[in-house]
Amino acid sequence: MGGPQLSLRKEKYTFFVHGLFGGAHAKGLVTTDTNLAWALGGGVDWNVHRVVAIRLPQVDYFGTRFVDGTQNDLRLSGGLVFRFGRK
């Protein structure tokens, strides 16, 4: 998925929100389907260095639409962020 992200950078923290859109593929015993997927959400990065941050909570509403209906999920993630290039 891909899409726009808006960020507010402070010295120690970066706050962000995004809207991501793309495709999803599901394969079952009888049918397969490829269709729309989207994620709307945001989070906070703790800037521990100019090029490294720790992603604290990132929360997304994640949805997919297949033949059998729409799936609505909540996704919680975190990890390391490596930044390349200049500000």
C-alpha positions as CSV (number, residue, x, y, z in Angstrom):
1,M,0.0,0.0,0.0
2,G,1.0,3.6,-0.5
3,G,-0.3,7.0,0.0
4,P,0.2,10.4,1.7
5,Q,1.7,10.9,5.1
6,L,1.7,14.2,7.1
7,S,4.4,14.6,9.8
8,L,5.0,17.2,12.5
9,R,8.6,17.0,13.6
10,K,9.8,18.2,17.0
11,E,13.2,17.8,18.5
12,K,12.5,14.5,20.4
13,Y,9.3,13.3,18.7
14,T,7.7,13.1,15.2
15,F,3.9,12.8,15.0
16,F,2.4,11.5,11.8
17,V,-0.9,10.5,10.2
18,H,-1.4,8.7,6.9
19,G,-3.9,7.3,4.4
20,L,-2.7,4.2,2.6
21,F,-4.4,2.5,-0.3
22,G,-3.6,-0.5,-2.4
23,G,-4.5,-4.1,-3.1
24,A,-5.0,-7.3,-1.1
25,H,-5.0,-10.9,-2.2
26,A,-6.8,-13.8,-0.5
27,K,-6.7,-17.5,-1.5
28,G,-9.1,-20.1,0.0
29,L,-9.8,-23.7,-0.7
30,V,-12.2,-22.9,-3.5
31,T,-11.8,-19.2,-4.5
32,T,-9.2,-16.6,-4.8
33,D,-9.8,-12.8,-4.9
34,T,-7.8,-9.6,-5.3
35,N,-9.4,-6.3,-4.4
36,L,-9.1,-3.0,-2.5
37,A,-7.2,-2.5,0.8
38,W,-6.8,0.6,2.9
39,A,-5.3,1.8,6.1
40,L,-6.0,5.1,7.9
41,G,-4.0,5.9,11.1
42,G,-0.9,7.4,12.6
43,G,1.6,7.3,15.3
44,V,4.6,8.7,17.1
45,D,8.4,8.3,16.5
46,W,10.9,8.9,19.4
47,N,13.9,10.5,17.7
48,V,17.0,9.0,19.4
49,H,19.4,10.2,16.7
50,R,19.2,12.2,13.5
51,V,18.8,9.1,11.4
52,V,17.3,6.6,13.9
53,A,14.0,6.7,15.7
54,I,11.9,4.2,17.7
55,R,8.4,3.9,16.5
56,L,6.2,3.9,19.6
57,P,2.6,3.1,18.9
58,Q,1.4,3.1,15.3
59,V,-2.3,2.5,15.2
60,D,-4.2,1.9,11.9
61,Y,-7.7,1.1,10.9
62,F,-7.1,-1.6,8.2
63,G,-9.8,-2.7,5.8
64,T,-10.1,-5.1,2.9
65,R,-13.0,-5.8,0.6
66,F,-13.4,-9.3,-0.9
67,V,-16.2,-11.3,-2.5
68,D,-17.4,-12.5,0.9
69,G,-17.6,-9.0,2.3
70,T,-15.6,-6.3,4.0
71,Q,-13.0,-7.0,6.8
72,N,-12.4,-4.3,9.4
73,D,-9.3,-4.7,11.6
74,L,-7.2,-2.7,14.0
75,R,-3.4,-2.9,13.5
76,L,-1.0,-1.9,16.2
77,S,2.8,-1.9,15.4
78,G,6.1,-0.5,16.4
79,G,9.8,-0.9,15.6
80,L,12.9,1.0,14.4
81,V,12.9,3.8,11.8
82,F,16.0,4.6,9.7
83,R,15.9,7.9,7.9
84,F,18.0,8.5,4.8
85,G,18.7,11.8,3.0
86,R,18.4,15.4,4.3
87,K,15.7,17.2,6.2
